[in-house]
Amino acid sequence: MNVTADLSGVISSGMCIGCGACEMADGSVKVQLNPRSLIYEPSSAGGAAAAAVCPAVSVDYRGLQEYLFPGAEAGPYGVVRSVHLAQSTDTERNVKASSGGLIKEILRSLLSSGDIDGVIALDHVDGIEFAARLVTDPDDVDNLPGSIYHNLLQTPALKLLRDTPGRLAVVAIPCQLEGLYSWVRANAPELREKIVMTIGLLCGWQYSHHSINAMGEYLGYDPADIADISYRGGGPVGKLTVRTRDGSEYSASRRVDFGYQVAFDRHFNTTRCHVCVNHGNFLADLVVGDAWLPSTVFTKTGISLVVCRTPFSESVLSRLVSSGACIATRVTDEEIRESQTDRVVFGEFAYAYAEHLRRLGGHVPELRGPNEGHGTPKPRRQVAKFHRELVRKQALMAARRYRYMKLRKATLELRGYVMRYVRWFLVRILRVKSLSGRRREIPREQLSGFR
Ligand SMILES: Cc1cc2nc3c(=O)[nH]c(=O)nc-3n(C[C@H](O)[C@H](O)[C@H](O)COP(=O)(O)OP(=O)(O)OC[C@H]3O[C@@H](n4cnc5c(N)ncnc54)[C@H](O)[C@@H]3O)c2cc1C
């Protein structure tokens, strides 16, 4: 049971993720952008009601899993019924989407079959502002954006859930669902009935708005002039594309552009991402992510990794396959691990970093997921070094010294930067793990129908 009195620790530690649960539970709190850190945070500390539902204070994973999937057993990947690789058979939809175009296919199917009356999903508002809106027409689903990686205020999703009658599906990142369900369970249990299905995104991290500002300096746009921004689409990795109000377009490859590697380095993440243990979205009925596997590197359009946690989510996926909207093949839980890495899936860095922050004193969210104890926590020396770097780089960001950060990456940080590519090449392309017998790849013929 969480006994924190208010959100003062969340504010002082900069751990807010913008889910908006505190605003819903405590009318005295407003979530707004901090002009220095460029992440959302509560304007005031509020009281115990706000703290009780805040995922930057604590998340009761065990209780929430029992609340959502009663009687199901949670393993290190949460509650898992089955894991699949899947892809939309509509090439255009697949190419436009972030990975396999699965989410759009699922939403279209849920709406056209009458399973639900509406979907609450993120859409573009203006500039770099995105907010949840209600979608009721299957043909409107394709207007939704792909993955948006910067920190957002997610309160509109909670308000829509509260104010919209009928049966709903919700698309959300993991921490957003942590806030949503903590608030629903504590303050609005009647809303649980409305949620027919949650479609979760796997999530490694999100970024503060400093990333967008830094890219502005590197690519030559003024962040104040942004009309629209997208991070994915056009292939499995995709590119960052920024359109400004005068019609100009600026883009950068997410895999090779050096400026992108600087501005979307993990030190630019929202602080809580570093202690997040729930990248696999333990609370979503069906989870979609990228299949980053040696056996899927051939794809030109993107393939999704899909985790089904409920019988209904499995039936929706098999309906999509039967109707020809998607192709899918069942794989083992091991593919979650391979695609996401142990560091992420088992919170190897997050648990060790949280421990380090506890030793330093100050506020640390209490996050103990079903994956705790399944990986090898990163050594103390490594997390201590990361912390020193983070403090230094957050100060550089606050001072808007983005050009200096680029120079730093090209000199002081060059070794780590190069090693990332070397690791990627060894594991994904040369398949060293399968060559050394540590892993069995998915047979090529099992993926023969995929693009
Ligand atoms: C912040 C973030 C981090 C991610 N990190 C990883 C990762 O580390 N590994 C991995 O495998 N996959 C990650 N993903 C998921 C991946 O990028 C794809 O979103 C996922 O594979 C679904 O692809 P799709 O082609 O089916 O969906 P798309 O057709 O691209 O649809 C995306 C859907 O997600 C919604 N959406 C987009 N951004 C957000 C957001 N910020 N908050 C809430 N809803 C949103 C949109 O409304 C849309 O409905 C991340 C996604 C996000 C948003």
The ligand as an SDF file (V2000), in Angstrom:
LIG
                    3D

 53 58  0  0  0  0  0  0  0  0999 V2000
    7.3720    6.0620  -27.0060 C   0  0  0  0  0  0  0  0  0  0  0  0
    7.4320    4.7300  -27.7340 C   0  0  0  0  0  0  0  0  0  0  0  0
    8.5300    3.8920  -27.5390 C   0  0  0  0  0  0  0  0  0  0  0  0
    8.5660    2.6380  -28.1770 C   0  0  0  0  0  0  0  0  0  0  0  0
    9.6380    1.8140  -27.9580 N   0  0  0  0  0  0  0  0  0  0  0  0
    9.6730    0.5890  -28.5310 C   0  0  0  0  0  0  0  0  0  0  0  0
   10.7610   -0.2940  -28.2940 C   0  0  0  0  0  0  0  0  0  0  0  0
   11.7010    0.0170  -27.5730 O   0  0  0  0  0  0  0  0  0  0  0  0
   10.7300   -1.5230  -28.8730 N   0  0  0  0  0  0  0  0  0  0  0  0
    9.7040   -1.9070  -29.6760 C   0  0  0  0  0  0  0  0  0  0  0  0
    9.7290   -3.0430  -30.1680 O   0  0  0  0  0  0  0  0  0  0  0  0
    8.6660   -1.0950  -29.9320 N   0  0  0  0  0  0  0  0  0  0  0  0
    8.6220    0.1450  -29.3760 C   0  0  0  0  0  0  0  0  0  0  0  0
    7.5630    0.9850  -29.6180 N   0  0  0  0  0  0  0  0  0  0  0  0
    6.4330    0.4760  -30.4290 C   0  0  0  0  0  0  0  0  0  0  0  0
    6.6500    0.5830  -31.9170 C   0  0  0  0  0  0  0  0  0  0  0  0
    7.2940    1.7940  -32.2410 O   0  0  0  0  0  0  0  0  0  0  0  0
    5.3090    0.5530  -32.6690 C   0  0  0  0  0  0  0  0  0  0  0  0
    4.4880    1.5500  -32.1650 O   0  0  0  0  0  0  0  0  0  0  0  0
    4.5680   -0.7270  -32.4960 C   0  0  0  0  0  0  0  0  0  0  0  0
    5.3580   -1.7690  -32.9860 O   0  0  0  0  0  0  0  0  0  0  0  0
    3.2270   -0.6830  -33.2140 C   0  0  0  0  0  0  0  0  0  0  0  0
    3.4330   -0.6080  -34.5460 O   0  0  0  0  0  0  0  0  0  0  0  0
    2.2370   -0.6620  -35.6050 P   0  0  0  0  0  0  0  0  0  0  0  0
    2.8800   -0.6380  -36.9640 O   0  0  0  0  0  0  0  0  0  0  0  0
    1.3180   -1.7860  -35.3230 O   0  0  0  0  0  0  0  0  0  0  0  0
    1.4300    0.6510  -35.2020 O   0  0  0  0  0  0  0  0  0  0  0  0
    1.1250    1.9900  -35.9440 P   0  0  0  0  0  0  0  0  0  0  0  0
    0.2350    1.7350  -37.1010 O   0  0  0  0  0  0  0  0  0  0  0  0
    2.3640    2.7430  -36.2040 O   0  0  0  0  0  0  0  0  0  0  0  0
    0.2310    2.7140  -34.8440 O   0  0  0  0  0  0  0  0  0  0  0  0
    0.7150    3.3480  -33.7270 C   0  0  0  0  0  0  0  0  0  0  0  0
   -0.4490    3.5280  -32.7630 C   0  0  0  0  0  0  0  0  0  0  0  0
    0.0730    3.9440  -31.5090 O   0  0  0  0  0  0  0  0  0  0  0  0
   -0.5080    5.1600  -31.0860 C   0  0  0  0  0  0  0  0  0  0  0  0
    0.6010    5.9310  -30.4960 N   0  0  0  0  0  0  0  0  0  0  0  0
    1.7000    6.3930  -31.1410 C   0  0  0  0  0  0  0  0  0  0  0  0
    2.5250    7.0020  -30.2710 N   0  0  0  0  0  0  0  0  0  0  0  0
    1.9380    6.9320  -29.0580 C   0  0  0  0  0  0  0  0  0  0  0  0
    2.3030    7.4080  -27.7680 C   0  0  0  0  0  0  0  0  0  0  0  0
    3.4400    8.0770  -27.5520 N   0  0  0  0  0  0  0  0  0  0  0  0
    1.4670    7.1800  -26.7430 N   0  0  0  0  0  0  0  0  0  0  0  0
    0.3070    6.5000  -26.9490 C   0  0  0  0  0  0  0  0  0  0  0  0
   -0.0970    6.0260  -28.1500 N   0  0  0  0  0  0  0  0  0  0  0  0
    0.7180    6.2540  -29.1830 C   0  0  0  0  0  0  0  0  0  0  0  0
   -1.1300    5.8070  -32.3180 C   0  0  0  0  0  0  0  0  0  0  0  0
   -2.3260    6.4700  -31.9920 O   0  0  0  0  0  0  0  0  0  0  0  0
   -1.4530    4.5780  -33.1920 C   0  0  0  0  0  0  0  0  0  0  0  0
   -2.7380    4.1140  -32.8690 O   0  0  0  0  0  0  0  0  0  0  0  0
    7.5050    2.2520  -29.0270 C   0  0  0  0  0  0  0  0  0  0  0  0
    6.4190    3.1190  -29.2370 C   0  0  0  0  0  0  0  0  0  0  0  0
    6.3780    4.3600  -28.5990 C   0  0  0  0  0  0  0  0  0  0  0  0
    5.2040    5.2650  -28.8280 C   0  0  0  0  0  0  0  0  0  0  0  0
  1  2  1  0
  2  3  1  0
  2 52  2  0
  3  4  2  0
  4  5  1  0
  4 50  1  0
  5  6  2  0
  6  7  1  0
  6 13  1  0
  7  8  2  0
  7  9  1  0
  9 10  1  0
 10 11  2  0
 10 12  1  0
 12 13  2  0
 13 14  1  0
 14 15  1  0
 14 50  1  0
 15 16  1  0
 16 17  1  0
 16 18  1  0
 18 19  1  0
 18 20  1  0
 20 21  1  0
 20 22  1  0
 22 23  1  0
 23 24  1  0
 24 25  2  0
 24 26  1  0
 24 27  1  0
 27 28  1  0
 28 29  2  0
 28 30  1  0
 28 31  1  0
 31 32  1  0
 32 33  1  0
 33 34  1  0
 33 48  1  0
 34 35  1  0
 35 36  1  0
 35 46  1  0
 36 37  1  0
 36 45  1  0
 37 38  2  0
 38 39  1  0
 39 40  1  0
 39 45  2  0
 40 41  1  0
 40 42  2  0
 42 43  1  0
 43 44  2  0
 44 45  1  0
 46 47  1  0
 46 48  1  0
 48 49  1  0
 50 51  2  0
 51 52  1  0
 52 53  1  0
M  END
$$$$
